[in-house]
Amino acid sequence: ADVLQQHSAKSLEVVPESLSLAYEGKTLDLQLTLRGNGVVEPGPSARREGVRVQLFFALDSDVVPGKLLRAKEANDAARKQAKEELRQKEEERCKQIEQEE
C-alpha cells in the first residue's frame, strides 16, 4: 500500500504524508500489502470481465494538488495583469482629459 500511496502522491503532486488511501470505508495500513489490508483482488476471469478494485484517497484539508495550485496561480496572475492594464488605461485617460482642459 505504501508504493501505491507514493505513486498516487507523485501523480497528484502532493507530499505522500498528506494522502491517505481507503478501501470499503477503512483507511489502509501503509505497512501492509493490499491483501493484508483485506483488499480482495479479482481473479483472472473477473479481471477479463472488467471487475476492478475501487480504492479511494483523501487529502489533508489544507493540501492542494499541484495542477490545481498552478491553475490558481495562473488565474491570479492573469487577474493581476488585467487590473494593471485597466489601471494604466484609466491613468492615460485621465492624462488626456487634463491635457484637453
C-alpha positions in Angstrom: 0.0 0.0 0.0 3.0 2.3 0.6 4.1 2.1 -3.0 0.5 2.9 -4.1 0.5 6.0 -1.8 3.9 7.1 -3.1 2.7 6.8 -6.8 -0.6 8.5 -6.1 1.1 11.4 -4.3 3.6 11.8 -7.1 0.7 11.8 -9.7 -1.2 14.4 -7.7 1.9 16.4 -7.0 1.5 16.4 -3.2 3.6 15.1 -0.3 2.8 11.4 0.4 2.1 12.1 4.1 -0.9 14.3 3.1 -2.6 11.5 1.3 -4.5 8.5 2.8 -5.9 5.5 1.0 -9.1 3.7 1.9 -11.0 0.5 0.8 -14.6 -0.2 1.7 -14.6 2.7 4.3 -11.4 1.6 6.1 -8.1 3.5 5.9 -5.4 1.3 4.6 -2.4 0.5 6.8 0.5 1.5 4.6 2.8 -1.0 6.2 0.7 -3.9 4.9 0.0 -5.1 1.4 -3.3 -4.7 -0.2 -4.2 -8.3 0.7 -3.0 -7.6 4.3 -5.5 -4.7 4.4 -8.4 -7.0 3.4 -8.5 -5.9 -0.2 -9.8 -8.8 -2.3 -8.3 -8.6 -5.8 -10.4 -10.1 -8.6 -9.1 -13.3 -10.2 -8.2 -13.5 -13.9 -11.7 -14.3 -15.0 -13.2 -11.4 -13.1 -10.5 -9.1 -14.5 -11.3 -10.1 -18.0 -14.9 -9.2 -17.3 -13.8 -5.8 -16.2 -14.1 -6.2 -12.4 -11.8 -3.7 -10.7 -10.8 -2.9 -7.1 -12.0 0.5 -6.0 -9.7 2.4 -3.7 -10.3 5.9 -2.6 -8.0 8.6 -1.5 -8.3 11.6 0.7 -6.0 14.7 1.1 -5.5 16.6 4.2 -7.8 19.7 4.3 -5.0 22.2 3.7 -3.5 20.3 0.7 -4.0 21.5 -2.9 -2.8 19.2 -5.7 0.0 20.7 -7.8 -2.0 21.0 -11.0 -4.8 23.0 -9.2 -2.3 25.1 -7.5 -0.6 26.1 -10.8 -4.0 26.8 -12.3 -4.9 29.1 -9.4 -1.6 30.9 -9.6 -2.0 31.4 -13.4 -5.6 32.7 -12.8 -4.3 35.1 -10.1 -1.5 36.3 -12.4 -4.0 36.9 -15.2 -6.3 38.9 -13.0 -3.4 41.0 -11.6 -2.3 41.7 -15.2 -5.8 42.7 -16.3 -6.2 45.0 -13.3 -2.8 46.6 -14.1 -3.8 47.1 -17.7 -7.1 48.7 -16.6 -5.3 51.0 -14.2 -2.8 52.1 -17.0 -5.7 52.8 -19.4 -7.5 54.8 -16.7 -4.3 56.7 -16.0 -3.8 57.5 -19.7 -7.5 58.6 -20.0 -7.0 61.0 -17.0 -3.9 62.5 -18.6 -5.8 63.1 -21.9 -8.6 64.8 -20.0 -6.1 67.0 -18.2 -4.4 68.0 -21.4 -7.7 68.9 -23.1 -8.6 71.3 -20.3 
